[in-house]
Amino acid sequence: MAARNTLRRALLYIPGSSQRFIDKSRTLTADCVAYDLEDSVTPHKKAEARSLVRRALDQPAPEGIRERAVRINSVDSGLALSDLTEVLQSPNLTTVVIPKVNSPSDLTFVTDVITHTLSQQQHNPDRPPISLLALIESAKSLTNLTQICASTPLLQGLIFAAEDFALDLSLTRTPSLTEFLFARSMIATAARAAELPSTIDLVCTAYRSSKGDGSPPAVLEEECRDGRRLGFNGKQCIHPSQVETAQRIFGPDPEEVQWAVRVCIADDKAAQAGRGAWTLDGKMIDVPVAEKARAVVKKAEACGFNVRELREKWKGQEPE
């Protein structure tokens, strides 16, 4: 079973064929950086990109990066085996992103290659387990979601690839994203039903505002909030300027964290008094609400909030 690394608020793609971009990525702060061997790499650069990515993985982990992933080429492309054979040589690889996952067999193939390759290597007890993230890009993959989610214990999340999905269904992407509502809802629901920790939303194709100061566009924040409302807990990014917005919005809001801490403290006291439901600020708190509050506190701790300080501040909170 792969490690449950659930904090992927931003997944930033880095072109694997660009040494400059790879070097730049080491200075960033992001939950997940995915070195790309697929769409951003032209066919004649594939072999070179594998070597560059392998060398990048072999370096010590950058301080600001929680997770380093590699997006390989699709199984159908015939390039996935060469990609995996190269990057699995690095003991620092923790996550593989698989594009164009249309059926369980795609993930089964990748899992078998990983299992076989690692079995041939000298046992390293310090090597982290491998996690898989599957890109959902077609009508076929959408109809096979349940089977895809159950195909391998290494699977840790689903990612929605809007542009390829639009191509498959002959859709035109609009600012409202209404044309993707059904697909996004299905993906978020299927991931939750399968208890996969990560559901990563579509790319925002705009990465600079019209202000000319390098700030992210307003549409990025709108898309992030929309994705969060649908049940996603992260977003794909194609430019470093998008990361801060994604991680802020997909992380707990400070006011939400404070509310959650108050609920947890008061709920413990209510439980000791034998009260299953109570109120806070005039609103009823029952088991589902209390469980949500505990989940918020747990995520806040992972995101770096000083929860201990908040607990001290609100230690006198009583259930109403």
C-alpha positions in Angstrom: 0.0 0.0 0.0 1.4 3.4 -1.0 1.9 6.1 1.5 -1.1 8.3 2.1 0.3 11.7 1.2 -2.9 13.7 1.1 -1.6 17.2 0.7 -1.5 18.0 -3.0 -3.2 21.4 -3.1 -1.1 22.3 -6.1 0.5 19.9 -8.6 2.9 21.9 -10.8 4.0 20.5 -14.1 7.7 21.1 -15.0 8.8 20.3 -18.6 11.2 17.4 -18.3 13.2 18.5 -21.3 14.2 21.9 -19.8 17.2 21.9 -17.5 16.4 25.6 -16.8 12.9 24.9 -15.6 14.0 21.9 -13.6 16.6 24.0 -11.8 14.1 26.8 -11.2 11.7 24.3 -9.7 14.1 23.6 -6.9 13.6 27.1 -5.6 9.8 26.9 -5.4 7.4 26.1 -2.6 4.8 23.7 -3.7 3.0 20.5 -2.4 3.8 18.6 -5.5 6.1 19.1 -8.5 5.5 16.8 -11.4 8.4 16.5 -13.9 6.7 16.0 -17.2 7.8 13.4 -19.9 4.5 13.6 -21.8 2.8 16.6 -23.4 5.5 19.2 -22.9 8.2 17.1 -24.4 8.6 16.7 -28.2 9.1 13.1 -29.5 12.8 13.7 -30.4 13.5 15.0 -26.8 11.9 12.0 -24.9 15.2 10.2 -24.2 17.0 13.3 -23.1 14.1 14.3 -20.9 14.2 10.9 -19.1 17.9 11.5 -18.3 17.3 15.0 -17.1 14.4 14.0 -14.9 16.4 11.0 -13.5 19.2 13.3 -12.5 16.8 15.8 -10.9 15.3 13.0 -8.8 18.7 11.8 -7.7 19.4 15.2 -6.1 18.4 15.8 -2.5 14.8 16.9 -2.1 14.4 20.7 -2.3 13.3 22.2 1.0 10.1 23.8 -0.3 8.8 20.7 -2.3 6.8 18.2 -0.3 6.5 15.6 -3.2 8.4 15.0 -6.5 6.4 13.2 -9.1 6.9 12.2 -12.7 4.3 12.2 -15.4 5.2 9.4 -17.8 3.8 8.9 -21.3 0.6 6.9 -21.6 0.7 3.1 -21.7 -0.8 3.2 -25.2 2.0 5.4 -26.5 4.6 2.5 -26.1 6.9 4.9 -24.2 5.7 4.2 -20.6 8.0 1.2 -20.1 11.1 3.2 -21.0 10.0 6.1 -18.8 9.4 3.8 -15.8 12.6 1.9 -16.3 14.6 5.1 -16.2 12.9 7.0 -13.4 12.5 4.0 -11.1 16.3 3.8 -10.8 16.1 6.8 -8.6 15.4 5.9 -4.9 13.8 9.3 -4.4 10.9 8.8 -6.8 7.7 8.7 -4.8 4.9 9.4 -7.2 4.0 8.5 -10.8 1.4 10.4 -12.8 -0.2 8.2 -15.5 -1.9 10.1 -18.4 -4.8 8.8 -20.5 -6.0 6.1 -18.1 -8.9 4.6 -20.0 -9.2 1.3 -18.2 -7.9 -0.7 -15.2 -5.4 -2.4 -17.5 -3.4 0.9 -17.8 -2.8 1.0 -14.0 -2.2 -2.8 -13.8 0.5 -2.5 -16.4 2.2 0.4 -14.5 1.9 -1.5 -11.2 3.4 -4.7 -12.6 6.4 -2.7 -14.0 6.9 -1.0 -10.7 6.7 -4.3 -8.8 9.0 -6.1 -11.1 11.6 -3.3 -11.4 11.8 -2.8 -7.6 12.1 -6.5 -7.0 15.2 -6.6 -9.2 16.9 -3.8 -7.2 18.8 -4.2 -4.0 16.4 -3.9 -1.1 16.4 -0.4 0.3 14.4 -0.1 3.6 14.5 3.7 3.4 12.9 3.9 -0.1 9.5 5.5 0.1 6.5 3.5 -1.4 5.3 4.5 -4.8 2.0 6.3 -5.3 0.1 6.5 -8.5 -2.1 9.4 -9.7 -4.4 8.7 -12.7 -5.4 11.3 -15.3 -9.0 11.0 -16.4 -9.2 12.3 -20.0 -11.9 10.6 -22.0 -15.5 9.4 -22.0 -14.2 5.8 -21.8 -12.2 6.5 -18.6 -15.2 8.2 -17.1 -17.4 5.2 -17.6 -14.7 2.9 -16.2 -14.1 5.0 -13.0 -15.2 2.4 -10.5 -13.0 -0.3 -12.0 -10.1 2.1 -12.4 -10.3 3.1 -8.7 -10.2 -0.5 -7.6 -7.4 -1.7 -10.0 -4.3 -1.2 -7.8 -3.5 -0.5 -4.1 -0.9 2.0 -5.3 -3.5 4.4 -6.6 -3.7 7.6 -4.5 -5.8 10.0 -6.6 -7.6 11.1 -9.7 -6.8 14.1 -11.9 -9.2 15.7 -14.4 -7.6 16.5 -17.8 -10.1 19.0 -19.2 -8.5 19.8 -22.5 -8.2 16.1 -23.7 -11.7 15.4 -22.3 -13.1 18.3 -24.4 -11.3 17.0 -27.4 -12.7 13.5 -26.9 -16.3 14.8 -26.6 -15.9 17.7 -29.1 -16.7 20.2 -26.4 -15.7 23.9 -26.3 -14.4 25.1 -22.9 -16.2 28.1 -21.6 -15.5 30.3 -18.6 -18.4 28.8 -16.7 -16.9 25.3 -17.0 -20.5 24.0 -17.1 -19.6 21.6 -19.9 -17.4 19.7 -17.4 -19.7 19.7 -14.4 -20.9 16.1 -14.9 -17.3 14.7 -15.4 -15.9 16.7 -12.5 -18.6 15.6 -10.2 -18.2 12.0 -11.2 -14.4 12.1 -10.6 -14.7 13.7 -7.2 -17.4 11.3 -6.1 -15.6 8.2 -7.4 -12.4 9.2 -5.7 -14.2 9.7 -2.4 -16.1 6.4 -2.7 -12.8 4.6 -3.2 -11.2 6.5 -0.3 -8.5 8.0 -2.6 -6.9 11.0 -0.8 -6.4 13.2 -3.8 -8.8 14.7 -6.3 -7.0 17.2 -8.5 -8.9 19.6 -10.7 -8.4 20.9 -14.2 -5.7 23.3 -15.4 -6.4 27.0 -15.5 -5.0 28.0 -18.9 -4.6 31.6 -17.8 -1.6 32.3 -15.6 -1.1 36.1 -15.9 -3.5 38.9 -15.1 -4.1 41.8 -17.4 -2.4 44.1 -14.8 1.0 43.4 -16.3 2.6 42.8 -12.8 2.9 39.1 -13.1 0.0 38.5 -10.6 -2.3 35.5 -11.2 -5.6 36.2 -13.0 -8.9 36.4 -11.2 -10.2 33.4 -13.1 -7.7 31.2 -11.4 -9.1 31.9 -8.0 -12.7 31.5 -9.3 -11.7 28.1 -10.7 -10.1 27.0 -7.5 -13.1 27.9 -5.4 -15.4 26.2 -7.9 -13.3 23.0 -7.8 -13.3 23.0 -4.0 -17.1 23.3 -4.0 -17.3 20.2 -6.2 -15.1 18.2 -3.9 -11.7 18.5 -5.3 -8.8 19.2 -2.9 -6.1 20.3 -5.4 -5.4 21.8 -8.8 -3.0 21.2 -11.6 -0.7 24.2 -12.3 1.2 25.0 -15.4 3.1 28.1 -14.1 4.7 28.8 -10.7 2.6 32.0 -10.3 -0.5 29.8 -10.0 0.8 27.7 -7.0 0.3 30.2 -4.2 -3.4 30.8 -5.1 -4.1 27.1 -5.5 -2.5 26.2 -2.2 -4.2 29.0 -0.3 -7.7 28.2 -1.6 -7.4 24.5 -1.3 -6.0 24.9 2.2 -8.2 25.7 5.2 -9.3 29.3 5.6 -8.0 30.9 8.9 -11.5 31.6 10.0 -12.5 28.1 9.2 -9.6 26.7 11.2 -10.5 28.9 14.2 -14.1 27.6 14.0 -13.0 24.0 13.8 -10.7 24.3 16.8 -13.6 25.8 18.8 -15.9 23.0 17.7 -13.3 20.3 18.7 -12.8 21.8 22.1 -16.5 22.2 22.9 -17.3 18.8 21.4 -14.9 17.0 23.8 -16.6 18.7 26.7 -20.1 17.9 25.3 -19.1 14.2 25.0 -18.0 14.2 28.6 -21.4 15.5 29.6 -23.2 12.9 27.4 -24.5 15.4 24.9 -24.7 14.2 21.3 -25.8 17.5 19.8 -25.3 21.0 21.0 -25.0 24.5 19.6 -22.2 27.0 18.8 -22.9 30.6 17.7 -26.5 29.7 17.4 -26.0 26.7 15.1 -26.5 23.0 15.8 -23.4 20.9 16.1 -23.8 17.1 15.7 -21.5 14.2 14.8 -21.1 15.0 11.1 -20.3 18.6 11.8 -17.8 17.7 14.6 -16.1 15.1 12.3 -15.7 17.8 9.6 -14.2 20.1 12.2 -11.6 17.5 13.2 -10.7 16.9 9.5 -10.2 20.7 9.1 -7.9 20.8 12.1 -5.9 17.8 10.8 -5.5 19.5 7.4 -4.6 22.8 9.0 -1.8 21.1 11.0 -0.4 19.6 7.7 -0.6 23.1 6.1 1.4 24.7 8.8 -1.2 26.4 10.9 -0.3 26.9 14.6 -3.2 24.8 15.9 -1.6 24.5 19.4 -1.8 28.2 19.8 -5.4 28.3 18.7 -6.3 25.5 21.2 -4.7 27.5 24.0 -6.7 30.6 22.9 -10.0 28.8 22.9 -9.5 26.3 25.7 -12.4 27.8 27.6 -14.9 27.2 24.8 -18.0 25.6 26.1 -20.9 23.9 24.2 -23.9 26.1 24.3 
